Amino acid sequence: MSRKITLASDWLTGCAGCHMSLLDIDERLVALLDRVELRSMPITDLKHPDEAGVDVGILEGAVNNSATERVALQMRQRCKVLIALGDCAVFGGVPTMRNREGVACALRRAYIETESTVDGKIPGDPELAVMQPCRALDQVVKVDLHLPGCPPSADAIHHCLAELLAGRTPELTGKNLDWH
Amino acid sequence: MSFEMTIDDRTVTAMPGQTVMEAATAAGIHIPGLCHHQHLPSLGACRLCVVEIERQRGLQPACTFPAAEGLVVRTETPKIVAARKFAVEMLFSERTHYCMTCPVSGGAENTDCDLQMLAYRYGMTHWMFAPDASHAWKVDATRPYFIMDHGRCILCRRCVRACASMAANHTLGVHQRGARTLIGADDDLSFDQSSCVSCGSCLQVCPTGALTDRSSAFAGRESEMTRVKTICSGCAVGCGIEVLVRDNNLVRIDGDWDAPNAGLLCAEGRFMPTQPAPPRITRPLVRREGKLLEAGWDEALEVAADSLRGADRPAGLISPRMTTRLLAGFASLFNETLGSDRVALLYGQVPPMDLGTSATLADVGTSDCIVGLGVDPLKDQKVVGYLVKRAVDAGATLLLVNDQPTPLDRLAGDRVPLKHLSPMSASPFAQLHYSYHLGAGGLSRVKAAVASAHRPVILYAPGLSPTAYAGLRSMHAKAKFLPMVRGANAMGAHRLGLTARPVEAPVTYVLLGDDSPEVGAPSPATDFLIVQSAHRNAWTDAADVVLPARTWAEKPGLLMNLEGRRQRLTPLLKEPPGVRADLETLVLLSAKLGSPLSFDLIVEMCDAV
């Protein structure tokens, strides 16, 4: 039997919904596991994609700080095919609404002006990630496949993985773009 | 003379003057387009309808390329698909189009958004060039009925063309250049400050969500609704409308492109029916010890019948918006059952109809000389007003004979003052007592204007002096006449012999239906008032008995518009429980009065109309 395809995934600034949709592949996931080995994922114990590299990398969410940027860069370095999963990764999605007001305004609102906050303070620890304007994944690293949807349907995700396993470039049209 | 050309290896027949797009559409071949709209002048701005034409350099826009004998056209080759994909990508790369795949607005099969349909068609999954998400595009929500979101605008300029060619209002234009280009009103004013009349022509043709009306936004996609053709009962023009209905609700009203108004509507006709209405009356009410209290149908009809029975010749007033059958039933109730001649329209006087050849709406739009006599169409018959403006745009001369300034005056080449013969009275029927005089000087000016034109149309009001009408009868035979009446079925009522005149009696029955006429209060001579109305208003508040009524959207029937065209209302909604058909109410009442209405007689009266 040939080597299993290795797959790693991670979430950036998103809501985890796309990963839920990935799990919604349901029993087809069992069949996929015959040919795919899941490496680092939010649902496994590995925290980083293998240094030796994986075949497929999947990222959910937008890039909006130095931490998510680092995750994106590392995944890009260590995977052959990178999939932007969901609207936040593809377009920036809801998190980009922050860009209109700016980082300073968002921090002020979150840490000082919230109704329940008394004597609020914007965290300034140098170990913390540095906020950036929010970007879609392909504005940070090269993306090989865009799979839009909020979240993309399990069928569309399965279609992409199955096509990749078959050695084809997945084409997304019609029903696979209907994510409701 | 028709000729043949080839589209996608098929031989199709085309007519001179057609574009490649029109020839293809007529042959059932779909060419996508965004700036193209069947009912607007072509522009060739969006480049989505590009096709390959043999012996033509590069790709050509089908919407502006003239069809010609022997042309060989291909509409979907790899080269075309690549060009269209690029054009769609570029459109999505501007503004805030995050929605190339959003199925909430429809999905691949049935999206309501023309732009999104193309994204699906060409398999767009992401931006080629990401737009600047930090730029906040302007949203103008200053108008009551619909909103302009520049973030959704693709600058196709359909709205600009609709504003100019449909309503002839010329409010919309293009401001700035390049990436800063914006659709704007007048000299870059907010819409509420601009010359916009909210006719919604732009809204009806917008291919994206840039123009959205407040009532149908987020109310579901069109595939979840039924689209029903019917007639607007807002005024005597009787425009054709298409109504989107969902779950017994009116969601949106579009102008019917196939009707004589050709898609054009006014703000009231397009938006009022979908606005929140005053509280609905679903149960009869009877006044007891000064208070209006809910009562059963039988009880309320009994109280009404008692008062009518005891009265000497009670008075009946009915809205001219009611269907012909209801008008006939109402007249019959008073004339036959109650033996009273005091039955009239609340408003909607009809001027003499024997002045000459009748004009149609189409005649107004294509006339080269329009005379307005005592009329204010931009207030009372707005779509006619827009048609007048269109004719003036096309070079028609406009002569207005009026007694007070109207918004049309600006366009009039000539204005003649009208003289009042009798002063305005304080009666609620004031407009009936107007008598305008068109002096010999005025008449000769009208005659001169008519004589120098090829297709003169005279818009004339009721309330002119007999001498004025006599003068109009002597007009040259080429003049066509359009009576500018008020009330959706005032013409039908006129044929039945019902006119607008003051009638007063101690007991008065007012059938309003869903009308809310400006005539504000009942006559002081009335001791007992019966009001049949769909909604609460000043009349029902003053009434002693209130009977529920249907709205225009709930009943079938015929209305006759100001051209004299009989048009059919299609019921759109089911009335709330407890509300009866209006004619049924009249029949039940007449039975209580001991002399039931003859349905045969009512049908006979209507047939005569």
Interface residues (C-beta under 8 A of the other chain):
Chain A: A84 D87 V90 F91 G92 G93 T96 N99 R100 P133 C134 R135 A136 D138 Q139 V143 H146 L147 P148 G149 E171 L172 T173 G174 K175 L177 D178 W179 H180
Chain B: Y98 M100 T101 P103 V104 G107 A108 Y120 G123 T125 H126 W127 A130 A133 S134 H135 A136
